Amino acid sequence: MTTIVLTHPNEHCPRFQVFGEYVTPNEYYVFDVAEVSSRDDAEQVARHMMETYEADHFRRVIEVGERIG
């Protein structure tokens, strides 16, 4: 299964990150990692990766207590 993940900035990384992950019962690997500074750019990169890799899922990672918007 291919999933595109968009992580919001946190104490470990001050920028948005977008990456693809491929998971099967026997394999796990991350591919095509991008770091961007704005939310709009991150959303655009994620959409492009979804189409390019024909991803099955999209996941967004947000820190607890983070304001969205």
C-alpha positions as CSV (number, residue, x, y, z in Angstrom):
1,M,0.0,0.0,0.0
2,T,1.3,3.4,-0.9
3,T,0.6,6.4,1.4
4,I,1.5,10.0,1.0
5,V,2.2,11.7,4.4
6,L,2.2,15.4,5.1
7,T,3.7,16.3,8.5
8,H,3.3,19.8,10.0
9,P,6.2,21.6,11.6
10,N,7.1,20.5,15.1
11,E,9.9,20.8,17.6
12,H,12.0,18.3,15.7
13,C,11.6,19.9,12.2
14,P,10.6,23.5,11.7
15,R,9.3,22.9,8.1
16,F,6.5,20.9,6.5
17,Q,7.5,17.5,5.2
18,V,5.9,15.4,2.5
19,F,6.9,11.9,1.7
20,G,5.7,8.7,0.3
21,E,5.7,5.4,2.2
22,Y,5.3,1.9,0.9
23,V,4.1,-0.8,3.3
24,T,3.4,-4.5,2.8
25,P,3.4,-7.3,5.4
26,N,7.1,-7.8,4.7
27,E,8.4,-4.4,3.6
28,Y,8.4,-0.8,4.6
29,Y,10.3,2.0,3.0
30,V,10.1,5.8,2.5
31,F,10.6,7.5,-0.9
32,D,10.4,10.9,-2.5
33,V,10.9,13.2,0.5
34,A,10.3,16.9,0.3
35,E,10.6,19.8,2.8
36,V,8.8,23.0,2.2
37,S,8.2,26.1,4.3
38,S,4.6,26.9,3.5
39,R,1.4,25.0,4.0
40,D,0.2,25.8,0.5
41,D,3.4,24.4,-1.1
42,A,3.1,21.3,1.1
43,E,-0.5,20.7,0.0
44,Q,0.6,21.1,-3.7
45,V,3.5,18.7,-3.4
46,A,1.3,16.1,-1.6
47,R,-1.3,16.3,-4.4
48,H,1.3,15.9,-7.0
49,M,2.8,12.8,-5.2
50,M,-0.7,11.3,-4.9
51,E,-1.2,11.5,-8.6
52,T,2.3,10.5,-9.6
53,Y,2.5,7.4,-7.4
54,E,-1.2,6.6,-7.6
55,A,-1.3,6.5,-3.8
56,D,-3.9,4.5,-2.0
57,H,-4.0,6.7,1.1
58,F,-3.2,10.2,2.4
59,R,-2.2,10.9,6.0
60,R,-1.7,14.2,7.8
61,V,0.4,14.3,10.9
62,I,-0.3,17.2,13.3
63,E,1.1,17.8,16.8
64,V,-1.4,17.7,19.6
65,G,-2.4,21.3,20.4
66,E,-1.3,22.7,17.1
67,R,-3.5,25.3,15.5
68,I,-4.7,24.5,12.0
69,G,-5.2,27.3,9.5
